[in-house]
């Protein structure tokens, strides 16, 4: 369970730049999925408001 001293986690072995890039990619993915959800949601709202 516990990390032994001297043994770093896999993430720590990665260069900082790579780690930052990963975070940005993750954020971008979240944003795109959020936008897709928003589009679907707005469409359903339009349908509901028409009825």
mmCIF file of the N, C-alpha and C atoms, coordinates in Angstrom:
data_MODEL
# 
_entry.id   MODEL 
# 
loop_
_atom_site.group_PDB 
_atom_site.id 
_atom_site.type_symbol 
_atom_site.label_atom_id 
_atom_site.label_alt_id 
_atom_site.label_comp_id 
_atom_site.label_asym_id 
_atom_site.label_entity_id 
_atom_site.label_seq_id 
_atom_site.pdbx_PDB_ins_code 
_atom_site.Cartn_x 
_atom_site.Cartn_y 
_atom_site.Cartn_z 
_atom_site.occupancy 
_atom_site.B_iso_or_equiv 
_atom_site.pdbx_formal_charge 
_atom_site.auth_seq_id 
_atom_site.auth_comp_id 
_atom_site.auth_asym_id 
_atom_site.auth_atom_id 
_atom_site.pdbx_PDB_model_num 
ATOM 1   N N  . UNK A 1 1  ? 0.829   -1.208 0.000   1.00 0.00 ? 1  UNK A N  1 
ATOM 2   C CA . UNK A 1 1  ? 0.000   0.000  0.000   1.00 0.00 ? 1  UNK A CA 1 
ATOM 3   C C  . UNK A 1 1  ? 0.864   1.259  0.000   1.00 0.00 ? 1  UNK A C  1 
ATOM 4   N N  . UNK A 1 2  ? 1.804   1.312  0.946   1.00 0.00 ? 2  UNK A N  1 
ATOM 5   C CA . UNK A 1 2  ? 2.613   2.522  1.087   1.00 0.00 ? 2  UNK A CA 1 
ATOM 6   C C  . UNK A 1 2  ? 3.819   2.478  0.161   1.00 0.00 ? 2  UNK A C  1 
ATOM 7   N N  . UNK A 1 3  ? 4.195   3.638  -0.344  1.00 0.00 ? 3  UNK A N  1 
ATOM 8   C CA . UNK A 1 3  ? 5.384   3.713  -1.194  1.00 0.00 ? 3  UNK A CA 1 
ATOM 9   C C  . UNK A 1 3  ? 6.619   3.673  -0.311  1.00 0.00 ? 3  UNK A C  1 
ATOM 10  N N  . UNK A 1 4  ? 7.576   2.859  -0.725  1.00 0.00 ? 4  UNK A N  1 
ATOM 11  C CA . UNK A 1 4  ? 8.821   2.797  0.028   1.00 0.00 ? 4  UNK A CA 1 
ATOM 12  C C  . UNK A 1 4  ? 9.597   4.082  -0.220  1.00 0.00 ? 4  UNK A C  1 
ATOM 13  N N  . UNK A 1 5  ? 10.306  4.588  0.797   1.00 0.00 ? 5  UNK A N  1 
ATOM 14  C CA . UNK A 1 5  ? 11.135  5.775  0.552   1.00 0.00 ? 5  UNK A CA 1 
ATOM 15  C C  . UNK A 1 5  ? 12.180  5.460  -0.507  1.00 0.00 ? 5  UNK A C  1 
ATOM 16  N N  . UNK A 1 6  ? 12.390  6.394  -1.411  1.00 0.00 ? 6  UNK A N  1 
ATOM 17  C CA . UNK A 1 6  ? 13.332  6.150  -2.501  1.00 0.00 ? 6  UNK A CA 1 
ATOM 18  C C  . UNK A 1 6  ? 12.622  5.688  -3.752  1.00 0.00 ? 6  UNK A C  1 
ATOM 19  N N  . UNK A 1 7  ? 11.462  5.058  -3.582  1.00 0.00 ? 7  UNK A N  1 
ATOM 20  C CA . UNK A 1 7  ? 10.671  4.647  -4.738  1.00 0.00 ? 7  UNK A CA 1 
ATOM 21  C C  . UNK A 1 7  ? 9.623   5.711  -5.010  1.00 0.00 ? 7  UNK A C  1 
ATOM 22  N N  . UNK A 1 8  ? 9.746   6.321  -6.166  1.00 0.00 ? 8  UNK A N  1 
ATOM 23  C CA . UNK A 1 8  ? 8.787   7.374  -6.503  1.00 0.00 ? 8  UNK A CA 1 
ATOM 24  C C  . UNK A 1 8  ? 7.662   6.784  -7.334  1.00 0.00 ? 8  UNK A C  1 
ATOM 25  N N  . UNK A 1 9  ? 6.514   7.444  -7.294  1.00 0.00 ? 9  UNK A N  1 
ATOM 26  C CA . UNK A 1 9  ? 5.373   6.985  -8.087  1.00 0.00 ? 9  UNK A CA 1 
ATOM 27  C C  . UNK A 1 9  ? 5.689   7.137  -9.566  1.00 0.00 ? 9  UNK A C  1 
ATOM 28  N N  . UNK A 1 10 ? 4.974   6.398  -10.387 1.00 0.00 ? 10 UNK A N  1 
ATOM 29  C CA . UNK A 1 10 ? 5.187   6.438  -11.838 1.00 0.00 ? 10 UNK A CA 1 
ATOM 30  C C  . UNK A 1 10 ? 5.060   7.854  -12.379 1.00 0.00 ? 10 UNK A C  1 
ATOM 31  N N  . UNK A 1 11 ? 4.067   8.601  -11.874 1.00 0.00 ? 11 UNK A N  1 
ATOM 32  C CA . UNK A 1 11 ? 3.840   9.950  -12.375 1.00 0.00 ? 11 UNK A CA 1 
ATOM 33  C C  . UNK A 1 11 ? 5.037   10.852 -12.120 1.00 0.00 ? 11 UNK A C  1 
ATOM 34  N N  . UNK A 1 12 ? 5.690   10.661 -10.973 1.00 0.00 ? 12 UNK A N  1 
ATOM 35  C CA . UNK A 1 12 ? 6.834   11.503 -10.630 1.00 0.00 ? 12 UNK A CA 1 
ATOM 36  C C  . UNK A 1 12 ? 8.021   11.257 -11.556 1.00 0.00 ? 12 UNK A C  1 
ATOM 37  N N  . UNK A 1 13 ? 8.071   10.077 -12.162 1.00 0.00 ? 13 UNK A N  1 
ATOM 38  C CA . UNK A 1 13 ? 9.170   9.761  -13.069 1.00 0.00 ? 13 UNK A CA 1 
ATOM 39  C C  . UNK A 1 13 ? 9.032   10.530 -14.379 1.00 0.00 ? 13 UNK A C  1 
ATOM 40  N N  . UNK A 1 14 ? 7.801   10.900 -14.731 1.00 0.00 ? 14 UNK A N  1 
ATOM 41  C CA . UNK A 1 14 ? 7.573   11.634 -15.970 1.00 0.00 ? 14 UNK A CA 1 
ATOM 42  C C  . UNK A 1 14 ? 8.111   13.047 -15.849 1.00 0.00 ? 14 UNK A C  1 
ATOM 43  N N  . UNK A 1 15 ? 8.618   13.589 -16.957 1.00 0.00 ? 15 UNK A N  1 
ATOM 44  C CA . UNK A 1 15 ? 9.051   14.979 -16.925 1.00 0.00 ? 15 UNK A CA 1 
ATOM 45  C C  . UNK A 1 15 ? 7.868   15.900 -16.656 1.00 0.00 ? 15 UNK A C  1 
ATOM 46  N N  . UNK A 1 16 ? 8.133   17.017 -16.003 1.00 0.00 ? 16 UNK A N  1 
ATOM 47  C CA . UNK A 1 16 ? 7.074   17.947 -15.606 1.00 0.00 ? 16 UNK A CA 1 
ATOM 48  C C  . UNK A 1 16 ? 6.287   18.452 -16.809 1.00 0.00 ? 16 UNK A C  1 
ATOM 49  N N  . UNK A 1 17 ? 6.982   18.690 -17.909 1.00 0.00 ? 17 UNK A N  1 
ATOM 50  C CA . UNK A 1 17 ? 6.328   19.216 -19.111 1.00 0.00 ? 17 UNK A CA 1 
ATOM 51  C C  . UNK A 1 17 ? 5.286   18.217 -19.595 1.00 0.00 ? 17 UNK A C  1 
ATOM 52  N N  . UNK A 1 18 ? 5.671   16.950 -19.631 1.00 0.00 ? 18 UNK A N  1 
ATOM 53  C CA . UNK A 1 18 ? 4.775   15.890 -20.091 1.00 0.00 ? 18 UNK A CA 1 
ATOM 54  C C  . UNK A 1 18 ? 3.540   15.817 -19.196 1.00 0.00 ? 18 UNK A C  1 
ATOM 55  N N  . UNK A 1 19 ? 3.778   15.931 -17.893 1.00 0.00 ? 19 UNK A N  1 
ATOM 56  C CA . UNK A 1 19 ? 2.680   15.873 -16.932 1.00 0.00 ? 19 UNK A CA 1 
ATOM 57  C C  . UNK A 1 19 ? 1.709   17.026 -17.173 1.00 0.00 ? 19 UNK A C  1 
ATOM 58  N N  . UNK A 1 20 ? 2.261   18.221 -17.397 1.00 0.00 ? 20 UNK A N  1 
ATOM 59  C CA . UNK A 1 20 ? 1.433   19.405 -17.635 1.00 0.00 ? 20 UNK A CA 1 
ATOM 60  C C  . UNK A 1 20 ? 0.626   19.221 -18.919 1.00 0.00 ? 20 UNK A C  1 
ATOM 61  N N  . UNK A 1 21 ? 1.270   18.683 -19.938 1.00 0.00 ? 21 UNK A N  1 
ATOM 62  C CA . UNK A 1 21 ? 0.616   18.448 -21.226 1.00 0.00 ? 21 UNK A CA 1 
ATOM 63  C C  . UNK A 1 21 ? -0.570  17.501 -21.022 1.00 0.00 ? 21 UNK A C  1 
ATOM 64  N N  . UNK A 1 22 ? -0.344  16.459 -20.250 1.00 0.00 ? 22 UNK A N  1 
ATOM 65  C CA . UNK A 1 22 ? -1.403  15.492 -19.956 1.00 0.00 ? 22 UNK A CA 1 
ATOM 66  C C  . UNK A 1 22 ? -2.595  16.169 -19.308 1.00 0.00 ? 22 UNK A C  1 
ATOM 67  N N  . UNK A 1 23 ? -2.327  17.055 -18.343 1.00 0.00 ? 23 UNK A N  1 
ATOM 68  C CA . UNK A 1 23 ? -3.397  17.778 -17.659 1.00 0.00 ? 23 UNK A CA 1 
ATOM 69  C C  . UNK A 1 23 ? -4.200  18.596 -18.653 1.00 0.00 ? 23 UNK A C  1 
ATOM 70  N N  . UNK A 1 24 ? -3.498  19.282 -19.550 1.00 0.00 ? 24 UNK A N  1 
ATOM 71  C CA . UNK A 1 24 ? -4.174  20.133 -20.528 1.00 0.00 ? 24 UNK A CA 1 
ATOM 72  C C  . UNK A 1 24 ? -5.027  19.300 -21.478 1.00 0.00 ? 24 UNK A C  1 
ATOM 73  N N  . UNK A 1 25 ? -4.508  18.147 -21.889 1.00 0.00 ? 25 UNK A N  1 
ATOM 74  C CA . UNK A 1 25 ? -5.260  17.250 -22.774 1.00 0.00 ? 25 UNK A CA 1 
ATOM 75  C C  . UNK A 1 25 ? -6.522  16.777 -22.054 1.00 0.00 ? 25 UNK A C  1 
ATOM 76  N N  . UNK A 1 26 ? -6.351  16.420 -20.782 1.00 0.00 ? 26 UNK A N  1 
ATOM 77  C CA . UNK A 1 26 ? -7.483  15.958 -19.983 1.00 0.00 ? 26 UNK A CA 1 
ATOM 78  C C  . UNK A 1 26 ? -8.549  17.052 -19.892 1.00 0.00 ? 26 UNK A C  1 
ATOM 79  N N  . UNK A 1 27 ? -8.099  18.284 -19.626 1.00 0.00 ? 27 UNK A N  1 
ATOM 80  C CA . UNK A 1 27 ? -9.029  19.421 -19.542 1.00 0.00 ? 27 UNK A CA 1 
ATOM 81  C C  . UNK A 1 27 ? -9.753  19.614 -20.862 1.00 0.00 ? 27 UNK A C  1 
ATOM 82  N N  . UNK A 1 28 ? -9.015  19.519 -21.962 1.00 0.00 ? 28 UNK A N  1 
ATOM 83  C CA . UNK A 1 28 ? -9.609  19.709 -23.293 1.00 0.00 ? 28 UNK A CA 1 
ATOM 84  C C  . UNK A 1 28 ? -10.677 18.646 -23.548 1.00 0.00 ? 28 UNK A C  1 
ATOM 85  N N  . UNK A 1 29 ? -10.378 17.402 -23.181 1.00 0.00 ? 29 UNK A N  1 
ATOM 86  C CA . UNK A 1 29 ? -11.344 16.315 -23.367 1.00 0.00 ? 29 UNK A CA 1 
ATOM 87  C C  . UNK A 1 29 ? -12.605 16.582 -22.566 1.00 0.00 ? 29 UNK A C  1 
ATOM 88  N N  . UNK A 1 30 ? -12.426 17.016 -21.329 1.00 0.00 ? 30 UNK A N  1 
ATOM 89  C CA . UNK A 1 30 ? -13.571 17.318 -20.469 1.00 0.00 ? 30 UNK A CA 1 
ATOM 90  C C  . UNK A 1 30 ? -14.405 18.427 -21.091 1.00 0.00 ? 30 UNK A C  1 
ATOM 91  N N  . UNK A 1 31 ? -13.726 19.469 -21.582 1.00 0.00 ? 31 UNK A N  1 
ATOM 92  C CA . UNK A 1 31 ? -14.435 20.596 -22.187 1.00 0.00 ? 31 UNK A CA 1 
ATOM 93  C C  . UNK A 1 31 ? -15.222 20.153 -23.416 1.00 0.00 ? 31 UNK A C  1 
ATOM 94  N N  . UNK A 1 32 ? -14.626 19.324 -24.278 1.00 0.00 ? 32 UNK A N  1 
ATOM 95  C CA . UNK A 1 32 ? -15.325 18.889 -25.493 1.00 0.00 ? 32 UNK A CA 1 
ATOM 96  C C  . UNK A 1 32 ? -16.537 18.041 -25.132 1.00 0.00 ? 32 UNK A C  1 
ATOM 97  N N  . UNK A 1 33 ? -16.384 17.143 -24.172 1.00 0.00 ? 33 UNK A N  1 
ATOM 98  C CA . UNK A 1 33 ? -17.524 16.313 -23.781 1.00 0.00 ? 33 UNK A CA 1 
ATOM 99  C C  . UNK A 1 33 ? -18.608 17.179 -23.148 1.00 0.00 ? 33 UNK A C  1 
ATOM 100 N N  . UNK A 1 34 ? -18.184 18.188 -22.401 1.00 0.00 ? 34 UNK A N  1 
ATOM 101 C CA . UNK A 1 34 ? -19.148 19.107 -21.782 1.00 0.00 ? 34 UNK A CA 1 
ATOM 102 C C  . UNK A 1 34 ? -19.923 19.869 -22.853 1.00 0.00 ? 34 UNK A C  1 
ATOM 103 N N  . UNK A 1 35 ? -19.201 20.325 -23.880 1.00 0.00 ? 35 UNK A N  1 
ATOM 104 C CA . UNK A 1 35 ? -19.849 21.055 -24.977 1.00 0.00 ? 35 UNK A CA 1 
ATOM 105 C C  . UNK A 1 35 ? -20.860 20.163 -25.692 1.00 0.00 ? 35 UNK A C  1 
ATOM 106 N N  . UNK A 1 36 ? -20.483 18.900 -25.921 1.00 0.00 ? 36 UNK A N  1 
ATOM 107 C CA . UNK A 1 36 ? -21.398 17.954 -26.571 1.00 0.00 ? 36 UNK A CA 1 
ATOM 108 C C  . UNK A 1 36 ? -22.657 17.785 -25.727 1.00 0.00 ? 36 UNK A C  1 
ATOM 109 N N  . UNK A 1 37 ? -22.462 17.621 -24.425 1.00 0.00 ? 37 UNK A N  1 
ATOM 110 C CA . UNK A 1 37 ? -23.597 17.467 -23.518 1.00 0.00 ? 37 UNK A CA 1 
ATOM 111 C C  . UNK A 1 37 ? -24.484 18.708 -23.575 1.00 0.00 ? 37 UNK A C  1 
ATOM 112 N N  . UNK A 1 38 ? -23.862 19.876 -23.579 1.00 0.00 ? 38 UNK A N  1 
ATOM 113 C CA . UNK A 1 38 ? -24.607 21.133 -23.617 1.00 0.00 ? 38 UNK A CA 1 
ATOM 114 C C  . UNK A 1 38 ? -25.447 21.223 -24.887 1.00 0.00 ? 38 UNK A C  1 
ATOM 115 N N  . UNK A 1 39 ? -24.860 20.804 -26.014 1.00 0.00 ? 39 UNK A N  1 
ATOM 116 C CA . UNK A 1 39 ? -25.596 20.821 -27.288 1.00 0.00 ? 39 UNK A CA 1 
ATOM 117 C C  . UNK A 1 39 ? -26.823 19.919 -27.198 1.00 0.00 ? 39 UNK A C  1 
ATOM 118 N N  . UNK A 1 40 ? -26.607 18.687 -26.734 1.00 0.00 ? 40 UNK A N  1 
ATOM 119 C CA . UNK A 1 40 ? -27.715 17.732 -26.609 1.00 0.00 ? 40 UNK A CA 1 
ATOM 120 C C  . UNK A 1 40 ? -28.785 18.298 -25.683 1.00 0.00 ? 40 UNK A C  1 
ATOM 121 N N  . UNK A 1 41 ? -28.338 18.862 -24.584 1.00 0.00 ? 41 UNK A N  1 
ATOM 122 C CA . UNK A 1 41 ? -29.256 19.393 -23.588 1.00 0.00 ? 41 UNK A CA 1 
ATOM 123 C C  . UNK A 1 41 ? -30.074 20.539 -24.171 1.00 0.00 ? 41 UNK A C  1 
ATOM 124 N N  . UNK A 1 42 ? -29.422 21.438 -24.893 1.00 0.00 ? 42 UNK A N  1 
ATOM 125 C CA . UNK A 1 42 ? -30.142 22.574 -25.478 1.00 0.00 ? 42 UNK A CA 1 
ATOM 126 C C  . UNK A 1 42 ? -31.163 22.097 -26.513 1.00 0.00 ? 42 UNK A C  1 
ATOM 127 N N  . UNK A 1 43 ? -30.798 21.065 -27.276 1.00 0.00 ? 43 UNK A N  1 
ATOM 128 C CA . UNK A 1 43 ? -31.731 20.513 -28.272 1.00 0.00 ? 43 UNK A CA 1 
ATOM 129 C C  . UNK A 1 43 ? -32.965 19.939 -27.589 1.00 0.00 ? 43 UNK A C  1 
ATOM 130 N N  . UNK A 1 44 ? -32.749 19.174 -26.523 1.00 0.00 ? 44 UNK A N  1 
ATOM 131 C CA . UNK A 1 44 ? -33.894 18.588 -25.818 1.00 0.00 ? 44 UNK A CA 1 
ATOM 132 C C  . UNK A 1 44 ? -34.742 19.683 -25.185 1.00 0.00 ? 44 UNK A C  1 
ATOM 133 N N  . UNK A 1 45 ? -34.095 20.729 -24.692 1.00 0.00 ? 45 UNK A N  1 
ATOM 134 C CA . UNK A 1 45 ? -34.844 21.849 -24.111 1.00 0.00 ? 45 UNK A CA 1 
ATOM 135 C C  . UNK A 1 45 ? -35.720 22.512 -25.169 1.00 0.00 ? 45 UNK A C  1 
ATOM 136 N N  . UNK A 1 46 ? -35.162 22.689 -26.363 1.00 0.00 ? 46 UNK A N  1 
ATOM 137 C CA . UNK A 1 46 ? -35.926 23.291 -27.462 1.00 0.00 ? 46 UNK A CA 1 
ATOM 138 C C  . UNK A 1 46 ? -37.154 22.437 -27.775 1.00 0.00 ? 46 UNK A C  1 
ATOM 139 N N  . UNK A 1 47 ? -36.953 21.125 -27.877 1.00 0.00 ? 47 UNK A N  1 
ATOM 140 C CA . UNK A 1 47 ? -38.064 20.208 -28.161 1.00 0.00 ? 47 UNK A CA 1 
ATOM 141 C C  . UNK A 1 47 ? -39.138 20.321 -27.083 1.00 0.00 ? 47 UNK A C  1 
ATOM 142 N N  . UNK A 1 48 ? -38.696 20.353 -25.835 1.00 0.00 ? 48 UNK A N  1 
ATOM 143 C CA . UNK A 1 48 ? -39.637 20.429 -24.719 1.00 0.00 ? 48 UNK A CA 1 
ATOM 144 C C  . UNK A 1 48 ? -40.404 21.749 -24.733 1.00 0.00 ? 48 UNK A C  1 
ATOM 145 N N  . UNK A 1 49 ? -39.718 22.828 -25.034 1.00 0.00 ? 49 UNK A N  1 
ATOM 146 C CA . UNK A 1 49 ? -40.374 24.140 -25.021 1.00 0.00 ? 49 UNK A CA 1 
ATOM 147 C C  . UNK A 1 49 ? -41.384 24.279 -26.163 1.00 0.00 ? 49 UNK A C  1 
ATOM 148 N N  . UNK A 1 50 ? -41.140 23.563 -27.265 1.00 0.00 ? 50 UNK A N  1 
ATOM 149 C CA . UNK A 1 50 ? -42.070 23.616 -28.406 1.00 0.00 ? 50 UNK A CA 1 
ATOM 150 C C  . UNK A 1 50 ? -43.389 22.925 -28.067 1.00 0.00 ? 50 UNK A C  1 
ATOM 151 N N  . UNK A 1 51 ? -43.310 21.846 -27.292 1.00 0.00 ? 51 UNK A N  1 
ATOM 152 C CA . UNK A 1 51 ? -44.525 21.066 -26.978 1.00 0.00 ? 51 UNK A CA 1 
ATOM 153 C C  . UNK A 1 51 ? -45.462 21.797 -26.049 1.00 0.00 ? 51 UNK A C  1 
# 
